[in-house]
Amino acid sequence: MSCGSKCGSGCGDGATCGSGGARGDAADTARRAFLRGVAAAVTTLAVGVTLYSFGTEPAAARAPVVPGAKVSAKTRWGLLIDAAKCGDGCTACVAACRKENGWGDAGRPATDAQWIRKLTVRNPRNGAAFALPMMCQHCADPPCVDVCPTGASFKRADGIVLVDKHTCIGCRYCMMACPYKARSFIHEPLEDQKPHAPRGKGTVESCTLCVHRVDEGRIPACVEACSDAAGGAMLFGDLNDPSSEIAKRVAAYRTTRIRADLGCDPGVYYRNI
Amino acid sequence: MARIAYQKLEDRGARFWGVLALNGAIVLAGLGAAYVMEHRGHIVTGMNNQIVWGMPHVFAVFLIVAASGALNVASLSTVFGKVEYKPYARLSGLLAIALLVGGLSVLVLDLGRPDRLIVAMTTYNFKSIFAWNIFLYVGFLAVAAAYLFALMDRRASRAAAVGKAIGWLAFAWRLVLTTGTGSIFGWLVAREAYDAAVMAPLFIAASLLYGLAVTVLALEIAGMQSRQRLVGDAIVGRFRGLLAIFALAVLYFTAVHHLTNLYASEHRGIERFLLLEGGAYTAAFWVGQVLIGGVLPLAILAAPARGRSRAAVAAASILVLIGGLAQMYVVIVGGQAYPLMLFPGMEVQSAFHDGEVARYRPSLPELLLGLSGLSIAALLTGIGLKLLPFLPEAVGGRGADAARPAA
């Protein structure tokens, strides 16, 4: 698969997500102590391997990330989306995600990947309508993770739900289980994938909440695009940090989470829907 | 108890080899299809991001469900002490293994990354019913093989207690296995067509029905191949009664499922879709599953005189299996075709087909892959019958009929 070598390097991020993504809080303390001990050695090795893997790419573009350093269950990354500010025809978030993560448009909408999409929702009784972006809702209790037979579908300690491209066997059970239709199966061979967003034919993928950017202290591409070019309808942040803007707004305003009745505890909140 | 004599399938005629060659050709075609799907991707199938499981899964789940039920006859003999079924217990075990291997082959070859089968066999998420099913399926093969050994090995077959213990284990295992298979759908909270505990008993009832129908037909076909009569009238009568009970059970659980959904207003949309407005899915349900797979077989079996004939029971079995495939199609594909309810009561539109009934047209490769599962099962059964004495001797010898006086 063309992803082979790129996954290896690209999953520098992915593997960081996996290893850093402690799946049980109990192990966190011991692991952090252990990680601190080996951090220097790992960092040196990681930088070396990364430089080797990327060859001619400038090293500065690949900020070394200490495995586990930024991933903690104390953090719960999430989004707050204000539908009142989301323009009906605006697809800036979709375009930005596509550009950032390299999922293309082969002109076959039934099989093309769609990490984020714009929904138009209309009340058939009175015609009232609103628009909103829909993507992986990064649930705290994600059904996709529950059903994945190999554990390829997993949740990082900080709440980001990802697919480990090395252990996804392409059974698509997670797609059956996702209430949001947030996942796509790669139906065709791919080329020129982004190193930070490993993708490959025969595996399942979805919004990563731009985990590679988040681990570098940046915000997801969709949020950035929405703030730059559109209405600033999207806000990213740590839902667990009471001092964060997103936590304050979620506490101050009436928000809705889509299909909250399923009890999956989504990390994406909406206003004005 | 009278000693039962068994035989291999001795037919060396062109008909036997012809059937074997036909199935071999279909298996090769299926493997070729799997290669194309693996090489070019699932774009060559009709499956998409809306219908993620298609015809391969219809055939695979059908075969897996039938495999569990194929052990019916063996269970009746060993677990429930009905010795009149004992002459057919070996065949029952062989069919169970052959059908399961056929179903699993299709399931594995349809994976996006079939080359990662080793990952599926070594990396588990034990919260996933899918992962548990991997154990249940592989374990079932082992238990069925041990069961056959206990039945067929000269020394092992003398230890009746061992045979009985393995028979009980196999019986319990297959109930758990089919519960697991039904729960693949029953535990999907996101989709309205699933998310129902009744899926497990529904699948168990379906397994009893399909499995017995396969056994009846296998005995008829083996009888035709060997130009012998392998089934006595008394057993035909029992098969007839069991088929009718199992068909009624499937209809009952299906009715309970749909009536429960119809009572809850939140599920009326999916019910209206499946039962009234779903086009091919509605036809597959009413004509395929209910009429061909339920009502017609019951009518044939209920006919006072003709219903007792071998031809009637065989015809009912064929209809049951056609209805079974239709049932799997409705459950698996129809259940996905109805759009996810992101905003109940609202109309939703997007560039990703939200709010639309999903379109699905099966392609040749996926049909070939699915059909090859049936042929793998047929091929394994044919080879098994040829190599080892799975079949009872003809009625009148020390086979099928011989057991009856002892019953």
Interface residues (C-beta under 8 A of the other chain):
Chain A: R108 P109 A110 T111 D112 A113 Q114 R117 K118 L119 T120 V121 R122 N123 P124 M134 P143 V145 D146 V147 C148 P149 T150 G151 A152 T167 C168 I169 G170 C171 R172 Y173 M175 M176 A177 C178 P179 Y180 K181 R183 S184 F185 I186 H187 E188 P189 K201 G202 T203 V204 I258 R259 L262
Chain B: E38 R40 G41 H42 I43 M47 N48 N49 Q50 V52 W53 L111 G112 R113 P114 R116 L117 V119 A120 T123 Y124 N125 K127 S128 I129 F130 A131 I134 I184 W187 L188 V189 A190 R191 Q336 L340 M341 L342 F343 G345 M346 E347 V348 Q349 S350 A351 F352 H353 D354 R359
